[in-house]
Protein backbone atom coordinates (compact mmCIF):
# COMPACT_ATOMS: atom_id res chain seq x y z
CA UNK A 1 0.00 0.00 0.00
CA UNK A 2 1.25 3.53 -0.85
CA UNK A 3 1.72 5.16 2.57
CA UNK A 4 2.02 8.70 1.19
CA UNK A 5 -1.20 8.33 -0.79
CA UNK A 6 -2.98 6.99 2.30
CA UNK A 7 -1.77 9.95 4.36
CA UNK A 8 -2.95 12.34 1.66
CA UNK A 9 -6.43 10.78 1.55
CA UNK A 10 -6.77 10.88 5.36
CA UNK A 11 -5.62 14.49 5.43
CA UNK A 12 -8.15 15.39 2.73
CA UNK A 13 -10.99 13.74 4.65
CA UNK A 14 -10.06 15.50 7.88
CA UNK A 15 -9.88 18.81 6.03
CA UNK A 16 -13.36 18.20 4.57
CA UNK A 17 -14.92 17.33 7.95
CA UNK A 18 -13.21 20.34 9.50
CA UNK A 19 -14.82 22.64 6.95
CA UNK A 20 -18.24 21.06 7.57
CA UNK A 21 -17.74 21.53 11.32
CA UNK A 22 -16.89 25.21 10.84
CA UNK A 23 -19.91 25.68 8.57
CA UNK A 24 -22.43 24.27 11.06
CA UNK A 25 -20.72 25.97 13.99
CA UNK A 26 -21.14 29.30 12.21
CA UNK A 27 -24.80 28.59 11.52
CA UNK A 28 -25.39 27.70 15.18
CA UNK A 29 -23.63 30.86 16.35
CA UNK A 30 -25.69 33.06 14.06
CA UNK A 31 -28.87 31.24 15.08
CA UNK A 32 -28.07 31.96 18.73
CA UNK A 33 -27.39 35.60 17.91
CA UNK A 34 -30.70 35.89 16.04
CA UNK A 35 -32.55 34.33 18.96
CA UNK A 36 -31.03 36.82 21.41
CA UNK A 37 -31.77 39.65 19.00
CA UNK A 38 -35.40 38.64 18.71
CA UNK A 39 -35.83 38.28 22.48
CA UNK A 40 -34.29 41.67 23.03
CA UNK A 41 -36.47 43.53 20.57
CA UNK A 42 -39.59 41.33 21.17
CA UNK A 43 -40.92 41.02 17.61
CA UNK A 44 -44.73 41.29 17.55
CA UNK A 45 -45.21 40.18 13.96
CA UNK A 46 -44.44 36.45 13.92
CA UNK A 47 -44.64 36.18 10.09
CA UNK A 48 -42.18 38.99 9.70
CA UNK A 49 -39.93 37.31 12.27
CA UNK A 50 -39.99 33.99 10.38
CA UNK A 51 -39.14 35.70 7.06
CA UNK A 52 -36.33 37.60 8.73
CA UNK A 53 -34.80 34.41 10.14
CA UNK A 54 -35.26 32.51 6.87
CA UNK A 55 -33.54 35.21 4.78
CA UNK A 56 -30.60 35.52 7.17
CA UNK A 57 -29.98 31.78 7.45
CA UNK A 58 -30.35 31.25 3.70
CA UNK A 59 -27.97 34.11 2.91
CA UNK A 60 -25.42 32.80 5.38
CA UNK A 61 -25.68 29.29 3.94
CA UNK A 62 -25.12 30.46 0.36
CA UNK A 63 -22.25 32.74 1.39
CA UNK A 64 -20.54 29.99 3.41
CA UNK A 65 -20.74 27.49 0.54
CA UNK A 66 -19.31 30.06 -1.88
CA UNK A 67 -16.39 30.72 0.47
CA UNK A 68 -15.70 26.99 0.86
CA UNK A 69 -15.90 26.44 -2.90
CA UNK A 70 -13.55 29.34 -3.54
CA UNK A 71 -11.01 27.99 -1.04
CA UNK A 72 -11.22 24.58 -2.70
CA UNK A 73 -10.56 26.08 -6.13
CA UNK A 74 -7.61 28.10 -4.79
CA UNK A 75 -6.12 24.99 -3.21
CA UNK A 76 -6.44 23.04 -6.45
CA UNK A 77 -4.83 25.76 -8.57
CA UNK A 78 -1.75 26.14 -6.35
CA UNK A 79 1.21 24.35 -7.97
CA UNK A 80 2.57 21.52 -5.87
CA UNK A 81 6.24 21.85 -4.98
CA UNK A 82 7.97 18.67 -5.99
CA UNK A 83 11.08 17.98 -3.89
CA UNK A 84 14.21 16.92 -5.70
CA UNK A 85 14.86 13.21 -5.61
CA UNK A 86 18.18 11.82 -4.41
CA UNK A 87 19.15 11.03 -7.99
CA UNK A 88 18.34 14.62 -9.09
CA UNK A 89 20.42 16.06 -6.26
CA UNK A 90 23.31 13.77 -7.15
CA UNK A 91 23.03 14.75 -10.83
CA UNK A 92 23.11 18.47 -9.93
CA UNK A 93 26.12 17.94 -7.67
CA UNK A 94 27.96 15.97 -10.35
CA UNK A 95 27.19 18.67 -12.92
CA UNK A 96 28.50 21.38 -10.59
CA UNK A 97 31.72 19.45 -9.89
CA UNK A 98 32.20 18.92 -13.62
CA UNK A 99 31.78 22.65 -14.25
CA UNK A 100 34.17 23.59 -11.41
CA UNK A 101 36.81 21.36 -13.03
CA UNK A 102 36.34 23.07 -16.41
CA UNK A 103 38.48 26.10 -17.48
CA UNK A 104 35.52 28.45 -16.86
CA UNK A 105 34.91 26.94 -13.43
CA UNK A 106 38.57 27.16 -12.41
CA UNK A 107 38.70 30.79 -13.60
CA UNK A 108 35.56 31.63 -11.62
CA UNK A 109 36.78 29.98 -8.40
CA UNK A 110 40.06 31.90 -8.59
CA UNK A 111 38.19 35.17 -9.13
CA UNK A 112 35.77 34.32 -6.30
CA UNK A 113 38.69 33.94 -3.87
CA UNK A 114 40.45 37.08 -5.10
CA UNK A 115 40.15 40.53 -3.48
CA UNK A 116 38.14 41.77 -6.46
CA UNK A 117 35.73 38.84 -6.27
CA UNK A 118 35.25 39.21 -2.52
CA UNK A 119 34.53 42.94 -2.96
CA UNK A 120 31.77 42.20 -5.49
CA UNK A 121 30.27 39.54 -3.21
CA UNK A 122 30.35 41.95 -0.25
CA UNK A 123 28.51 44.56 -2.31
CA UNK A 124 25.70 42.03 -2.84
CA UNK A 125 25.28 41.42 0.89
CA UNK A 126 24.89 45.16 1.48
CA UNK A 127 21.72 45.34 -0.62
CA UNK A 128 20.50 41.74 -0.34
CA UNK A 129 17.50 42.61 1.86
CA UNK A 130 16.45 45.47 -0.43
CA UNK A 131 16.52 43.12 -3.43
CA UNK A 132 14.38 40.53 -1.65
CA UNK A 133 11.84 43.19 -0.62
CA UNK A 134 11.96 44.87 -4.06
CA UNK A 135 12.62 48.10 -2.17
CA UNK A 136 13.48 51.41 -3.83
CA UNK A 137 17.17 52.25 -3.41
CA UNK A 138 18.67 55.69 -3.82
CA UNK A 139 21.55 55.64 -6.29
CA UNK A 140 23.95 58.12 -7.88
CA UNK A 141 24.79 57.72 -11.57
CA UNK A 142 28.54 57.23 -12.11
CA UNK A 143 28.57 56.25 -15.79
CA UNK A 144 26.18 56.15 -18.76
CA UNK A 145 28.86 55.25 -21.33
CA UNK A 146 30.46 52.13 -19.81
CA UNK A 147 31.49 49.53 -22.39
CA UNK A 148 33.08 46.14 -21.99
CA UNK A 149 36.27 45.40 -23.91
CA UNK A 150 35.70 44.42 -27.55
CA UNK A 151 31.95 45.10 -27.17
CA UNK A 152 30.00 45.94 -30.33
CA UNK A 153 28.31 49.32 -30.62
CA UNK A 154 24.99 47.54 -31.15
CA UNK A 155 25.47 45.45 -28.01
CA UNK A 156 23.92 45.94 -24.57
CA UNK A 157 24.05 49.33 -22.88
CA UNK A 158 25.19 49.73 -19.29
CA UNK A 159 24.17 52.09 -16.51
CA UNK A 160 26.64 52.21 -13.60
CA UNK A 161 25.47 53.60 -10.25
CA UNK A 162 26.74 53.99 -6.69
CA UNK A 163 24.66 52.81 -3.72
CA UNK A 164 26.07 53.25 -0.21
CA UNK A 165 29.63 53.74 -1.53
CA UNK A 166 29.48 50.58 -3.70
CA UNK A 167 29.35 50.42 -7.50
CA UNK A 168 26.68 48.43 -9.35
CA UNK A 169 25.83 47.99 -13.01
CA UNK A 170 22.61 47.39 -14.94
CA UNK A 171 22.27 46.06 -18.48
CA UNK A 172 19.72 47.24 -21.04
CA UNK A 173 19.09 46.62 -24.72
CA UNK A 174 19.50 49.78 -26.87
CA UNK A 175 15.72 50.29 -27.16
CA UNK A 176 15.30 50.20 -23.37
CA UNK A 177 18.23 52.58 -22.88
CA UNK A 178 16.55 55.30 -24.96
CA UNK A 179 14.53 56.39 -21.92
CA UNK A 180 17.72 56.69 -19.84
CA UNK A 181 19.74 58.87 -22.22
CA UNK A 182 18.70 62.00 -20.31
CA UNK A 183 20.62 60.81 -17.24
CA UNK A 184 23.97 62.40 -16.43
CA UNK A 185 26.82 61.56 -14.08
CA UNK A 186 26.03 62.54 -10.46
CA UNK A 187 22.25 62.43 -11.07
CA UNK A 188 20.33 60.94 -8.15
CA UNK A 189 17.77 58.27 -9.05
CA UNK A 190 15.67 55.61 -7.40
CA UNK A 191 16.03 52.04 -8.60
CA UNK A 192 14.31 48.75 -7.86
CA UNK A 193 15.79 45.37 -8.64
CA UNK A 194 14.58 41.82 -8.10
CA UNK A 195 17.81 39.95 -8.75
CA UNK A 196 21.57 40.22 -9.04
CA UNK A 197 24.38 38.30 -10.67
CA UNK A 198 28.17 38.27 -10.51
CA UNK A 199 30.75 37.38 -13.09
CA UNK A 200 34.56 37.51 -13.28
CA UNK A 201 34.09 39.28 -16.63
CA UNK A 202 32.29 42.25 -15.04
CA UNK A 203 33.86 44.72 -12.58
CA UNK A 204 30.71 45.21 -10.47
CA UNK A 205 27.66 43.30 -9.28
CA UNK A 206 25.05 43.14 -12.05
CA UNK A 207 21.57 44.23 -11.01
CA UNK A 208 18.38 43.65 -12.94
CA UNK A 209 17.19 47.13 -13.88
CA UNK A 210 13.48 46.61 -13.22
CA UNK A 211 12.48 50.14 -12.22
CA UNK A 212 14.16 53.53 -12.45
CA UNK A 213 12.72 56.92 -11.53
CA UNK A 214 14.03 60.46 -11.12
CA UNK A 215 12.26 63.30 -9.32
CA UNK A 216 9.11 61.13 -9.02
CA UNK A 217 9.09 60.58 -12.81
CA UNK A 218 9.31 56.95 -13.97
CA UNK A 219 12.04 56.60 -16.58
CA UNK A 220 11.94 52.85 -16.99
CA UNK A 221 9.78 49.98 -15.77
CA UNK A 222 10.45 46.47 -16.97
CA UNK A 223 7.58 44.23 -18.06
CA UNK A 224 8.58 41.08 -16.20
CA UNK A 225 5.91 39.00 -17.94
CA UNK A 226 7.85 39.37 -21.19
CA UNK A 227 11.45 39.73 -20.08
CA UNK A 228 13.22 37.67 -17.44
CA UNK A 229 16.80 38.76 -17.97
CA UNK A 230 18.95 41.00 -15.83
N, C-alpha and C positions, 0 to 999 in steps of 0.2 A: 504493500500500500504506500502511496506517495504521501509522506508525512507533511511536507510543505503544503500540498493541496488540501489535506485534511484541516490543517491549521487555518488556511485561508477561508475554507467553507465555514468553519466554526466561528471565526471572527466576523464573517459576513452576517451569519445568523444572529449573533449577539448584537451587532450594530443595528440590524433591522428591528429586533425586539426592543432595543433601547429607544429607537425613534418612536415606536408605537407607545412605549411607556410615557415618553415626554409628551406625546400628542394628547393622550387621555388625561395625563396629569394637568395639562394646561386647560383642557375642557372643564375638569373638575374645579380647578381654581377659579375660572371665570364664572362657572355656575354658582359657586359659593359667594363670589363678589356680587353677582346679580341678585341672589337671594337677600343678602344684607342690604343691598341698595333698595330693593322693593320694600323690605320691612321698614327701612328708615323713612322712605317717602310715602308709604302706605297707599299704594295705588288703589283707586276706587273702581276703575273700569277694568274688570277682569279680562275682557276680550283684548283690550289694548295692551294689557300686561302680557298676555300669551303671545301676541304678535311681536311685541318687543323682545321677548325672550327668544322666540323662534328665529327672528332676523339676526340677533346677535350670535347665537350658537351656530347658525348656518354660515354666517360670514366668517366666523372663526374657523370652522371646519374647512371651508374652501381655502382660506388663506394658509392654514397649517399644511394642507396637502400640497399646495403650490410651493411652499418653502421646502418641504421634504423632497419634492420632485426636482426642484432646482438644485438642491444639494447633491442629489443622486447624479444628475447630469454633470455637474461640476466635477464630482469624483471620478466619473467615467472618462471625462475628457482630459484629465491630468495625465501627462506621460509618465509611465512607470520607469523609475531609475533602475537600470539593470547593472548590478555589480559585475566588475571584471572577474572572469574566471581565473583560476590559477594558471592555466595555460596561456591566457591573454597577458597576464602580468609578466609571466616568464618571457613571452615573445617581445613585449615592450622593453624589458630589461636587456634582453639579448640585442635588440635593435639599437638601444642606447649605447651599449658597450661597443658594438661594431662601429657606430658613428664616432665615438670617442677615440677609437684606434685609427680612424681615417685621418688624412692630412688636415681636413677642415676641423675635425674634432680636436686634434692635437694643438692646432693653432688657436682655437677658441679657449682651451683649458689654460694655455700659457698666458693669453690675454686676460682671462678671468683672474689669474693669480697675480697679475702685474699691478703696479700702482695705478695705472690708467684705468684698468678694468675694475679695480676696487672702488675707484672714485665714481665711476658710472653707476655701479651697483649701490653705492651709498646715496647717490642722488635719487635713486628710485625709492629707497626707504623713507626719504624725507617727505615724499608726496604720496606715498602708498595709500594712506587713509583717505586722502582727497580723491584719488582715482576710484577707489571702491565706492565712495559715496557720490560720485559724479558731481563733486563740489566745484564751484567757480573758484579759480585761482588767479590772483593778480600777478601779471607778468610784465616785464619790460622787454621790448623788442631790441635785440642786439645785432641781428642781421636779416636782411630780406634778399640777399644776393648770394647766399652760400651755395657752393657747388662742390660736388665730390670730384676727385681726380678722374680725368678722362670721361667725364659725364657729357652726354649729348645735350645740345641746346634745347632739344624737344623733350628731354627727359623730365623727371619729377622736379618740382620746385620745393625749396625748403624755407621754412620760417624758423629762425633761431631766437629763443627768448631766455630771459633769466628769471628764475623764481627762487626767492630766498637764497640768493648768492650762488645758485647752481644753474648751469646752462642746460637747456633742453632743445630738442629739434622736432619739427613736425613736417610731414611730407604731404604734398598736394599735387594733383595733376594740373597741368597748365590752365585748364578751364576753371578749376576751383580757385586757383591762385589769383584770377582776375579780380575777385572781390577784395583781395588783400594788398593790391598794388599801392593803395593809398597810404599804407603804413610806412612809417619812417623809424630809423634807429632812435631809441630812447622813448618811443611812444609807450604809454601804459595801456594795457588791454586786459580783458578778463577771458580766460580760457577754461573749457571743460574737456576732460578726456576720460575715456572709459578703459583704456589699456595702454600698455607701454612695452617696448621691446629694446633689447640691447644687442649690439653686434660689434665685433672687433674692427669692422670696416667703417664704423661711424664714431665720431669723437664724443658724442653726447647720447644720453638716453633718448630714444625715439618715442614720442607721444602720439597717440591718435588725435588729430585735430578735429574734434567733433563739434566744437562750438567756440566761436570767437566773437567778442563784442568790444566796442570802444565807445565811451561816453553814452552808454545805454542804447547804442545802435548796434544791431546784430550785423556783423560783417559776413559771417559764415556759419552755417548749421548743416551738419552732415545728415543725409537721409540714410539711417542705418539699415533700413529695410532693403536697400539696394546696394549698399557698399559696406563691406566688412573689413576693409584693410585699414592699416594705420595711416 
